[in-house]
Amino acid sequence: MNSKILYIRISVYTFLLTGLLGICSSCEDYLDRSPNSDISETEPFENFRNFQGFTEELYNAIPIYTAYGYHNSFNLGEDVHWDQSATGEFAQAVDRGNFWAWNDYSSPFKTGTDPSSTNRFDKGNVWGFSWYGIRKANIGIANLDLLTDATQEEKDLIAGQLYFFRAWFHFSLMKYWGGLPYIDEVLPANEPIRIPRLTYQETADKVAEDFRKAADLLPIDWDDTTIGRTTLGNNMQRANKIMALAYLGKNLLYAGSPLMNESSGGTDSYNQDYCRQAADALGEALALSETTGRYKLADFSQYTELFYTQNSNGRIPGLNETIFWENTVEAAGRFRWNQINDYIPKDLSQGGYYISPTANYVFNNYGMANGLPINDSENSNGNRDVTQADSESGYDPNYPWKNRDPRLYKDIILDGERVSASESLPNDIEFASLYTGGRFRTVNGGRSNLTGLMLTKFKPKMAERNTESTTMSNVAVVLSLMRLADVYLMYAEATAVGYGIESTANTYSLSAVDAVNIVRDRANVGPVANKYTTSLIGFMRELQRERAVELAYEGHRFCDLRRWKLLDQEPYTLKSAIEFERDPNGLTGNELAENYKDARVLNLRMVTIFERQLTSRNYWFPLLLDDVNLYPEFEQNPGW
């Protein structure tokens, strides 16, 4: 789909559709006509039931970033490494600097075009669905005056959703393509467009206005509204006040980040004014969450349920911590194939590729349980020396898995862990053989593990495809596009820049340091050390590391590296493996699996297996040539 999406003719007759955000039963209550009924052009907007039916399709235009195809090209930073046979995958293209691949390959940015479809293969089009959603929101806003048969509450709910989605779809585009025209009217289908691109910050200002309107109109919880009680218990994913405030803050934080500030004519450093505004919006969202209980951090004992559920009758993950999900079409069990196949060796799977977490990402970011990073120094630039003991943090290269951040054990499978429920398999398959020369590292050709680590954040540790057992069946994964932990960390970042490390925003009582520590406390990780609270540079390094751990492999890293202007800087261009030998006198089999955290290893070292050759042009995706050739004011991004 090219920029002709801006011109598409949309018949109002197609909009009385069932909402498909995993809340279909509630959406049906808003629909009282068949899509094929003979209706007037104004009837979809005359009462709440009809207008909400029109609005529901905006939820179904939310893209799928994870399951739009057969594989998982949604982590695009230095966080994962793909086996080299995956030459047609978008993540591999990004590694090679081919950002045109967002359009050429199967990617979450240009795959599938049908907002009414219930098929995940039609749901991976950030570019097309965003323009579609903007157009639809504008049609709804233009017809708000027709909503006469409705209470004020109902009118506010409709308007709030429309303003929210107009802002959200613009933000979804601009964070990858930069400043764009802000489309806030229904564009004529038969007239040429000459709307120039705005700077990033100019676009963000328009987005902020719409998010603020949405926040002022929407309730904290639909269940507490008169009309929402008709769909009681099925309103979790509907746009609400806290959601709008959180995205308002994220939009402003992005606008104040170094990349966006520089691209708007400023310096390649933070814009303090935007960060203050972001901190106030995010603080408002956090204050409402805490006083109402609408969102809360999940207990660490339920941590995996934020990312996947199993044997839960298709219940989507996220608990009360997730604020905004990707599209939930085909949520129940839809990751049975790609999540199982792509993250485990071929010994336990029959197809797919192999995606493994990079060792440099894991060791550079996941620190110790006491909250300290490994071998940190002012000259480390985020790159840790894994070969040296660190008396301050307690890290020991002979016992590299001991006393580590508890989130490491939730997200990563380490050498010696049990990975199969079948006790009849050889030991080097039943238990992760990730040491140098181990079976998982050397067998299966292009499907072997190159990094020495296995990803398990989105699947049970003993998930396998060869065995039709409860360990792998009925696993449902839906990516959280925003959860409360992210809001705490964004607040910390914005407040530290805007007000100071030990200061608070105008709308919330916690300091930047306190907000980081709330997230760490949940995981039983030590607080930010005092030495990181004496300077903004030191605190930001810890804040960036904390985001890398808490939000690991959830699709945030690529945008974070870009907005911080680190994408083309070492060590963020590197993808490395960890090499080591098992202690020949150490434990094996079940005994090792029960004590893998305390296992002794020999000759631990980091080896680079790939280096991304990225340049300044890779900070933005290129725009389609059809688009930039439409009129001079819609210019191409730099370097493309």
C-alpha positions, 0 to 999 in steps of 0.5 A: 500500500503506498500513499494512495491510502491518503486518498482512498474512498471509504464508504460509510456502509462498510463501517458497521463491522464487528470489533475484533480486538479480542472483545468481540462479544462486547462489540456485538452489543454495539451493532444492530444492523447487518453490514449489508443493510440499506442505510443512509450515510448519516445513520452510522453516526446518529446514536451511540450504538451505531457510532461505536460500531463505526469506531470499533474498526479502529481497534482492529487497525492496530497492527500486529508486530509479532505474528503478522507472518511466520517468524518474529522480526520485531526485535531490531536492535543488538538484542537478538541474532538470527541464523544466517539462513534467514536471508528473507527476514526483515530483521536480517535486512535491518542488520545489513542496513537495508531499511528499504526492506520494510516495504520489500520483505515480510515485515510488521511495517508493510504486510497485510491490508485488511482492517476487517480481517481476522487473519493475522497475516493481514494485520502487520501493516503499520504504514497502511493501517496508520493512514487508514486509521487516521482517515477513519478517525477524521471521518468520525470527528467530522461527523460528531455533530450527527451524534444527537441520540446520545448522552453526554457521556456517550458523546465524550466516549466516541470523541475521546476514542477518535482523538486518541486513535488519530494521535496514536496512528500518527505517532506510530508512523512518526517514530519510524519515519520522522515528521510527517503531515498531520492529517486532521481533516477528511482529505478530498479524494479528487483533489491533489495533496500539497501538505508539507512534512512538519518537523518531528516536534511540530508533528508531536505538538499536533499529536499531543493536542489530540492525546490531551483532548482524548484524556480529557474526554475518556474515563479511567475505566469504562466499567465505571460508566453507564454505557460501559456497564452493558459490556462489563468485564469486556472493556479492558482494551478500550481507550481510556484516560490513563492510556491517553496520558501515558501515550501523551507522555511518550510522544513528548518524551520522544519529541524531547529525545536527542534524535528528534530534537536534532532532526527538528533543528535543535542539538543532538541532546535532550530538549528540557522543555519537552521532557518537563511536559512529558514528565508531567503527563506521565506523572499524571498517568502514574498518579491516577493508576496508583490512586484508582488501582486501574493499572498496577505492576504484576507480582514477580511470581506472575511475571511470565504472565505479562508475556505469555499464558499457557492452558488458560483458554486463550486468555491474553497475557498482560494482567492489569499491568498492560495498558495497550496491546498489539492487535489480538486477532487469533490470540489464542495459541497463535504463537504455537509455531513461530514462538516455539520454533524460532527460539529453540534448537532444531533438536526440539523443533521441526522448522523455522529459523533460530533466534537467540539473544546476543551475549553482549546484550545480556551481559552489558545490561543484565547485572547482579541481584544487588542492582549493580552492573558488571564491571562498570567504569566511565570508560566502559561505554556500556561494554562489560569485560566478562573475563574479569571478576568485579569485587564491587558487584560480586560478579565472578567469571567462573560463576557467571550465572550466580546472584544475577538479576532475577529477570535474567532467569525469567527471560533467558535459558542458560547452560544446563537448564532442563529444556525438554519434558522427555526424560528419554532424550540424550542429556545434551538435548534434554538439558541445554547444551550451550557451552562451547562445543555443546550439541546446541552450538554445533549440530543442525547447521544453520539452525545451531545456537551461535550465542550460547544463550536461549530466549524464553521470555515468550514461551515456557522453558520446556516448550518443544514441538516434537512432543505434543505435551502440555509443555508446548500446547495452548501458549498464547502470546500478545505483545504489550505495546505499553505496560505500566513498568514502561511508564515508570521508566519513561517518567524517570527519564523525562523527570531526570532531564526535565526537573532533576534526578532527585526531583519530581514532576509537578503531577506526581510525588516520586523522583526519577530515582524512586520510579526506577527503584519501584520497577526494580523492587518488583523484581527483587533487584537492588536500588540504583546505587548512589554513585549513579545519582550524582550526575545526569550522565551517570543516571541516564546510563543506569536508566538506559540499562534498566530499560534494556532489562525490564523491557528486553525483547519487547520491541522497544530497543530499536526505537530507544537506540535510535532516539538516544542516537546510539544505533550506529555506535559501538557497542550497540552495533555488535552481536556477540556470543559467549564462549566457555567450557563446563567444569569437567569435574562439575555437575551434569544432568538433573543435578546441573539443572537443579543448580545451574545458577551456581555452575562453575565454568572455564575460560569465559569470553565474549566473541563478536559474531556480527557487526552492523555497518549502520550510518546516520541515514539508518536513524529513519526508515526511507519513505516510499518513492511513490510518496516522495514523488507525489509533490516536492513538499513531501521530501525523502528522509536524509540519505535515502 
